């Protein structure tokens, strides 16, 4: 949808170059507004493609389980120290 704003902005700019009088100012302002709308839409689309969905968020139970696994690995590593001379 945001690409439509760019197309309309370019067409308003082209129309401003072909006309004369106060209509040129109106068309230039319209072109600027449509270009800014295109930029906002483009940035919004870029940000939304990189965002996570709610399904990717770790639940508290999953987080607790991961912490327990990390603590178990840490405790196992401390109880079985590796001899660097071996």
N, CA, C and O of each residue as an XYZ file, in Angstrom:
344
protein
N       0.815     -1.192      0.000
C       0.000      0.000      0.000
C       0.862      1.261      0.000
O       0.512      2.261     -0.628
N       2.003      1.206      0.716
C       2.823      2.405      0.804
C       3.460      2.756     -0.540
O       3.820      3.913     -0.760
N       3.607      1.786     -1.440
C       4.173      2.080     -2.759
C       3.223      2.935     -3.598
O       3.651      3.651     -4.504
N       1.946      2.849     -3.287
C       0.973      3.684     -3.981
C       1.217      5.164     -3.676
O       1.048      6.021     -4.545
N       1.616      5.455     -2.432
C       1.926      6.836     -2.061
C       3.109      7.364     -2.874
O       3.102      8.520     -3.298
N       4.113      6.532     -3.090
C       5.259      6.969     -3.884
C       4.842      7.230     -5.327
O       5.265      8.220     -5.924
N       4.030      6.364     -5.881
C       3.562      6.552     -7.247
C       2.749      7.842     -7.373
O       2.932      8.600     -8.325
N       1.866      8.090     -6.427
C       1.066      9.311     -6.439
C       1.938     10.553     -6.237
O       1.686     11.600     -6.834
N       2.957     10.430     -5.400
C       3.867     11.553     -5.185
C       4.621     11.905     -6.455
O       4.753     13.078     -6.804
N       5.114     10.886     -7.143
C       5.830     11.144     -8.391
C       4.910     11.704     -9.475
O       5.318     12.555    -10.265
N       3.679     11.226     -9.507
C       2.748     11.765    -10.504
C       2.379     13.222    -10.179
O       2.211     14.028    -11.094
N       2.253     13.564     -8.901
C       1.979     14.959     -8.536
C       3.174     15.842     -8.873
O       3.001     16.985     -9.295
N       4.382     15.322     -8.690
C       5.576     16.068     -9.047
C       5.660     16.283    -10.559
O       6.026     17.365    -11.017
N       5.325     15.258    -11.323
C       5.309     15.379    -12.778
C       4.248     16.386    -13.229
O       4.486     17.198    -14.123
N       3.063     16.316    -12.591
C       1.998     17.248    -12.952
C       2.388     18.683    -12.594
O       2.015     19.622    -13.299
N       3.144     18.858    -11.490
C       3.580     20.207    -11.111
C       4.565     20.773    -12.121
O       4.613     21.983    -12.342
N       5.352     19.893    -12.735
C       6.312     20.389    -13.725
C       5.636     20.778    -15.037
O       6.220     21.511    -15.835
N       4.424     20.302    -15.270
C       3.717     20.596    -16.519
C       2.710     21.735    -16.402
O       2.178     22.188    -17.415
N       2.441     22.202    -15.192
C       1.442     23.256    -15.015
C       2.119     24.567    -14.613
O       3.335     24.621    -14.427
N       1.324     25.602    -14.484
C       1.842     26.921    -14.096
C       0.874     27.560    -13.106
O      -0.279     27.144    -12.992
N       1.348     28.559    -12.403
C       0.497     29.296    -11.479
C       0.533     28.724    -10.078
O       1.479     28.039     -9.689
N      -0.522     29.020     -9.327
C      -0.587     28.592     -7.933
C      -0.812     27.087     -7.805
O      -0.608     26.523     -6.729
N      -1.229     26.434     -8.880
C      -1.447     24.986     -8.848
C      -0.125     24.255     -8.617
O      -0.106     23.170     -8.034
N       0.981     24.849     -9.074
C       2.301     24.238     -8.884
C       2.603     24.090     -7.398
O       3.091     23.048     -6.960
N       2.314     25.132     -6.623
C       2.576     25.090     -5.184
C       1.736     24.006     -4.519
O       2.239     23.257     -3.681
N       0.483     23.920     -4.881
C      -0.408     22.902     -4.306
C       0.094     21.508     -4.652
O       0.115     20.627     -3.793
N       0.495     21.301     -5.895
C       0.976     19.988     -6.309
C       2.306     19.636     -5.654
O       2.537     18.470     -5.334
N       3.172     20.600     -5.448
C       4.438     20.333     -4.763
C       4.222     19.970     -3.299
O       4.870     19.065     -2.773
N       3.318     20.674     -2.653
C       2.998     20.345     -1.256
C       2.361     18.958     -1.173
O       2.682     18.171     -0.283
N       1.463     18.669     -2.101
C       0.850     17.344     -2.141
C       1.894     16.258     -2.383
O       1.841     15.193     -1.767
N       2.833     16.524     -3.271
C       3.901     15.572     -3.541
C       4.753     15.337     -2.303
O       5.124     14.201     -2.008
N       5.063     16.402     -1.582
C       5.839     16.264     -0.353
C       5.093     15.450      0.702
O       5.680     14.585      1.352
N       3.816     15.722      0.868
C       3.011     14.989      1.850
C       2.929     13.512      1.479
O       3.057     12.648      2.346
N       2.718     13.220      0.213
C       2.644     11.828     -0.218
C       3.987     11.120     -0.084
O       4.033      9.931      0.233
N       5.081     11.843     -0.323
C       6.404     11.247     -0.154
C       6.660     10.910      1.313
O       7.192      9.842      1.616
N       6.290     11.799      2.219
C       6.450     11.532      3.652
C       5.573     10.352      4.064
O       5.995      9.520      4.868
N       4.361     10.271      3.522
C       3.490      9.131      3.821
C       4.112      7.833      3.319
O       4.012      6.800      3.981
N       4.755      7.879      2.150
C       5.439      6.689      1.645
C       6.590      6.285      2.563
O       6.767      5.102      2.853
N       7.366      7.258      3.017
C       8.491      6.952      3.902
C       8.019      6.339      5.216
O       8.613      5.375      5.700
N       6.969      6.885      5.788
C       6.433      6.346      7.042
C       5.922      4.920      6.830
O       6.165      4.043      7.659
N       5.227      4.692      5.741
C       4.743      3.344      5.443
C       5.865      2.367      5.187
O       5.789      1.213      5.607
N       6.911      2.812      4.502
C       8.052      1.943      4.206
C       8.794      1.577      5.486
O       9.147      0.416      5.692
N       9.032      2.571      6.351
C       9.711      2.303      7.619
C       8.854      1.392      8.495
O       9.376      0.488      9.147
N       7.577      1.620      8.513
C       6.676      0.769      9.296
C       6.702     -0.673      8.803
O       6.700     -1.608      9.603
N       6.728     -0.847      7.498
C       6.790     -2.204      6.941
C       8.115     -2.873      7.274
O       8.147     -4.068      7.568
N       9.216     -2.112      7.230
C      10.529     -2.679      7.562
C      10.601     -3.088      9.026
O      11.169     -4.130      9.355
N      10.031     -2.279      9.899
C      10.061     -2.597     11.324
C       9.192     -3.810     11.623
O       9.576     -4.667     12.419
N       8.031     -3.888     10.997
C       7.119     -5.001     11.290
C       7.650     -6.329     10.775
O       7.288     -7.372     11.320
N       8.498     -6.334      9.743
C       9.056     -7.602      9.273
C      10.094     -8.147     10.239
O      10.323     -9.356     10.275
N      10.719     -7.292     11.014
C      11.733     -7.746     11.956
C      11.215     -7.991     13.352
O      11.969     -8.444     14.214
N       9.967     -7.710     13.598
C       9.440     -7.869     14.949
C       9.055     -9.319     15.219
O       8.779    -10.085     14.296
N       9.042     -9.673     16.468
C       8.688    -11.030     16.877
C       7.178    -11.152     17.067
O       6.480    -10.170     17.318
N       6.709    -12.356     16.942
C       5.313    -12.620     17.252
C       5.200    -12.974     18.732
O       6.204    -13.266     19.381
N       4.005    -12.950     19.253
C       3.799    -13.296     20.653
C       4.093    -14.761     20.928
O       4.389    -15.125     22.066
N       4.018    -15.599     19.920
C       4.279    -17.022     20.101
C       5.753    -17.290     20.377
O       6.092    -18.356     20.892
N       6.632    -16.359     20.051
C       8.059    -16.553     20.267
C       8.509    -16.141     21.664
O       9.664    -16.359     22.029
N       7.634    -15.563     22.432
C       7.991    -15.126     23.780
C       8.003    -16.342     24.699
O       7.086    -17.163     24.673
N       9.061    -16.447     25.518
C       9.196    -17.592     26.418
C       8.242    -17.425     27.597
O       8.155    -16.355     28.200
N       7.536    -18.496     27.909
C       6.626    -18.469     29.048
C       7.436    -18.559     30.343
O       8.591    -18.984     30.315
N       6.854    -18.168     31.465
C       7.575    -18.271     32.746
C       7.971    -19.708     33.096
O       9.023    -19.933     33.694
N       7.141    -20.668     32.729
C       7.459    -22.065     33.016
C       8.675    -22.523     32.209
O       9.553    -23.215     32.724
N       8.709    -22.125     30.942
C       9.845    -22.479     30.085
C      11.122    -21.810     30.587
O      12.186    -22.428     30.582
N      11.027    -20.566     31.018
C      12.171    -19.851     31.551
C      12.683    -20.525     32.824
O      13.892    -20.666     33.006
N      11.774    -20.940     33.701
C      12.166    -21.643     34.929
C      12.870    -22.947     34.595
O      13.874    -23.288     35.221
N      12.355    -23.681     33.613
C      12.954    -24.959     33.221
C      14.356    -24.748     32.654
O      15.264    -25.527     32.944
N      14.539    -23.699     31.848
C      15.859    -23.404     31.302
C      16.845    -23.011     32.400
O      18.017    -23.384     32.339
N      16.385    -22.269     33.393
C      17.254    -21.906     34.520
C      17.661    -23.134     35.317
O      18.817    -23.260     35.723
N      16.715    -24.041     35.542
C      17.039    -25.273     36.272
C      18.053    -26.107     35.507
O      18.958    -26.681     36.112
N      17.920    -26.182     34.206
C      18.885    -26.932     33.404
C      20.270    -26.289     33.468
O      21.276    -26.993     33.552
N      20.325    -24.966     33.429
C      21.609    -24.278     33.507
C      22.251    -24.479     34.871
O      23.463    -24.676     34.960
N      21.458    -24.432     35.933
C      21.996    -24.663     37.272
C      22.482    -26.090     37.413
O      23.511    -26.326     38.046
N      21.765    -27.056     36.837
C      22.196    -28.453     36.902
C      23.511    -28.652     36.150
O      24.386    -29.382     36.614
N      23.651    -28.013     35.001
C      24.912    -28.117     34.253
C      26.056    -27.477     35.026
O      27.171    -28.000     35.039
N      25.784    -26.348     35.667
C      26.806    -25.664     36.438
C      27.228    -26.494     37.640
O      28.416    -26.584     37.951
N      26.258    -27.103     38.318
C      26.569    -27.958     39.465
C      27.350    -29.197     39.023
O      28.264    -29.630     39.725
N      27.007    -29.765     37.883
C      27.729    -30.936     37.378
C      29.154    -30.567     36.992
O      30.072    -31.362     37.194
N      29.349    -29.388     36.445
C      30.692    -28.953     36.065
C      31.544    -28.672     37.298
O      32.754    -28.893     37.268
N      30.937    -28.189     38.380
C      31.692    -27.908     39.599
C      32.035    -29.189     40.352
O      33.069    -29.255     41.017
N      31.190    -30.198     40.257
C      31.451    -31.441     40.972
C      32.460    -32.313     40.220
O      33.080    -33.180     40.836
N      32.643    -32.119     38.939
C      33.597    -32.871     38.125
C      34.583    -31.909     37.488
O      34.489    -31.632     36.292
N      35.545    -31.385     38.282
C      36.495    -30.450     37.678
C      37.419    -31.177     36.704
O      37.835    -32.311     36.945
N      37.725    -30.509     35.616
C      38.600    -31.077     34.594
C      40.042    -30.782     34.963
O      40.389    -29.640     35.263
N      40.900    -31.830     34.941
C      42.309    -31.669     35.276
C      43.053    -31.163     34.050
O      43.124    -31.878     33.050
N      43.616    -29.943     34.088
C      44.292    -29.414     32.898
C      45.562    -30.167     32.533
O      46.012    -30.067     31.391
N      46.167    -30.928     33.468
C      47.390    -31.668     33.208
C      47.121    -33.034     32.575
O      48.059    -33.706     32.146
N      45.877    -33.448     32.512
C      45.567    -34.789     32.007
C      45.576    -34.882     30.528
O      45.330    -35.955     29.975
